[in-house]
Amino acid sequence: VGFVGYPNVGKSSVINALFGAKKVSMSRTPGKTKHLQTLALEGTDITLCDCPGLVFPSVVATRGHLAINGTVPLVELRDAVQPMRLIVEKLGAAKVAQKYELPQDLLEEAEKRIGTEVDDTRRLLAAYAVERKHFLKLGVPDETWSARKMLHDYCTGALLHCEEPPEWEEEAPTLPPAGSSEQQHPQA
């Protein structure tokens, strides 16, 4: 039985749970499993295969999407601002500002320190850096530091975002009530 899927979704954890002991290494950091591992499940004719996580580039649009979905280790990111743009787009600037307690006057001060007209994401990142006193030369807010901190919060659930599942166009089939002799046949 092979365990195949995206990185960091619990493939190794399921195998360890089936054995009731730590048989394969696991980590919260994506990419811990480096090669195919096989283990025989005692008392059965079943062999379990733990595979490294797979990422299908055609499914995910950008490296930023991979980062916010937790499939790329954050330390490997060169640009943390782009994934933060995706997060701000998903959550809205007001919700992010509220989470980090960034008042409007701080957002305006941060924009002045950057010196140019900026988008909501850069304004939030600069304000967070000002609030936490992380500056580059000449008092410029360290937006990269802020992006990495907020991105980490998003990937660990501290900056929470939940989405409802997409609406189904057709009604899902239901099971008959327990004890009922009624059977449902799928329509061809």
C-alpha positions in Angstrom: 0.0 0.0 0.0 1.6 3.3 -1.1 1.2 6.6 0.7 1.5 9.2 -2.0 0.5 12.9 -1.9 1.5 16.5 -1.3 4.4 17.3 1.1 3.5 17.7 4.8 0.0 16.2 4.7 0.7 13.3 7.2 1.7 10.3 5.1 4.5 9.3 7.6 2.3 10.1 10.5 -0.4 7.6 9.3 2.2 4.9 8.9 3.6 5.5 12.4 0.0 5.4 13.7 -0.7 2.1 12.0 2.5 0.6 13.7 1.8 2.3 17.0 5.4 3.4 17.2 7.8 5.7 15.3 8.9 3.6 12.3 9.5 6.4 9.8 10.9 9.9 10.6 8.5 12.9 10.3 8.7 16.6 10.7 6.5 19.7 10.5 8.9 21.0 7.8 8.0 19.8 4.3 10.5 17.5 2.5 11.6 15.4 5.5 11.0 12.1 3.7 13.8 12.0 1.1 13.3 8.5 -0.4 10.9 5.6 -0.7 10.7 3.6 2.5 8.9 0.2 2.7 7.8 -1.5 5.9 6.1 -4.9 6.4 3.0 -4.7 8.6 3.5 -7.6 11.1 0.9 -10.3 11.1 -0.3 -9.4 7.6 0.8 -9.7 4.0 0.8 -5.9 3.7 3.8 -3.8 2.9 3.5 -0.1 3.4 5.4 2.4 1.2 6.1 5.9 2.5 6.9 8.2 -0.4 8.4 11.8 -0.5 5.8 14.4 -1.1 4.9 15.2 -4.7 4.2 18.6 -6.1 2.5 18.9 -9.5 3.5 22.3 -10.9 0.6 22.5 -13.3 -1.9 22.4 -10.4 -0.2 25.3 -8.4 0.4 28.6 -10.2 3.4 30.1 -8.5 6.1 29.4 -5.8 4.0 31.8 -3.6 1.1 29.4 -3.8 3.4 26.5 -2.8 4.6 28.5 0.2 1.2 29.4 1.6 0.0 25.9 1.1 2.9 24.6 3.2 4.6 22.6 0.5 7.9 24.5 0.4 10.0 25.2 3.5 9.8 28.9 4.2 13.6 29.1 4.7 14.0 28.2 1.0 12.0 31.3 -0.1 13.9 34.2 -1.6 10.9 36.4 -1.9 8.5 36.3 1.0 6.5 39.4 -0.1 4.8 37.7 -3.0 3.2 34.9 -0.9 2.1 37.7 1.5 0.3 39.4 -1.4 -1.6 36.1 -1.9 -2.5 36.0 1.8 -3.6 39.6 1.9 -5.7 38.9 -1.2 -7.4 35.9 0.6 -7.9 37.5 4.0 -8.2 41.2 3.1 -5.9 44.0 4.4 -8.3 45.0 7.2 -8.3 41.5 8.8 -4.5 41.3 8.7 -4.2 44.8 10.2 -6.7 43.8 12.9 -4.8 40.6 13.7 -1.5 42.4 14.2 -3.2 45.4 15.9 -2.0 47.9 13.2 -4.0 51.1 13.5 -4.6 53.4 10.5 -2.1 56.1 11.7 0.7 53.4 11.9 -0.1 52.3 8.4 0.2 55.9 7.2 3.4 56.4 9.1 4.9 53.2 7.6 3.9 54.3 4.1 5.7 57.7 4.6 8.9 55.8 5.8 8.9 53.8 2.6 8.7 57.0 0.6 6.6 55.8 -2.2 2.9 55.0 -2.8 2.5 51.4 -2.0 -0.1 48.6 -2.2 -1.9 47.2 0.9 0.5 44.4 1.4 3.6 46.6 1.5 1.8 49.0 3.8 0.9 46.2 6.2 4.5 44.7 6.1 6.1 48.1 6.7 3.7 49.0 9.6 4.4 45.6 11.3 8.1 46.3 11.0 7.7 49.8 12.5 5.6 48.4 15.3 8.2 45.7 16.1 11.1 48.1 15.5 12.8 46.2 12.7 14.5 48.6 10.3 17.0 48.6 7.6 19.4 51.5 7.0 18.1 55.1 7.5 14.9 53.9 9.4 13.4 52.0 6.4 11.0 49.3 7.7 12.3 45.8 7.0 9.4 44.4 4.9 11.1 41.1 4.3 11.4 40.4 8.0 7.7 41.2 8.4 6.7 39.0 5.4 8.6 36.1 6.8 7.0 36.5 10.3 3.5 36.8 8.9 4.0 34.0 6.4 5.1 31.7 9.3 2.0 32.7 11.3 -0.2 31.9 8.3 1.4 28.5 7.7 1.2 27.5 11.4 -2.3 28.7 11.9 -1.6 31.8 14.0 -2.9 34.0 11.2 -6.0 31.9 10.5 -7.9 31.7 7.3 -10.7 29.2 6.6 -12.7 28.8 3.4 -16.0 27.1 2.8 -15.9 24.2 0.3 -17.1 25.1 -3.2 -20.8 24.6 -3.8 -21.8 21.4 -5.4 -23.9 21.7 -8.5 -25.4 18.2 -8.0 -26.8 16.7 -4.9 -24.6 14.1 -3.3 -26.1 10.6 -3.1 -27.3 9.6 0.4 -27.4 6.3 2.1 -30.7 4.8 3.1 -31.6 4.9 6.8 -30.1 2.2 9.0 -32.2 -1.0 9.0 -34.0 0.0 5.8 -34.3 -2.5 3.0 -34.5 0.4 0.5 -31.6 0.4 -1.9 -30.4 3.3 -4.1 -29.1 2.5 -7.5 -26.8 4.9 -9.3 -28.3 6.4 -12.4 -26.4 5.6 -15.6 
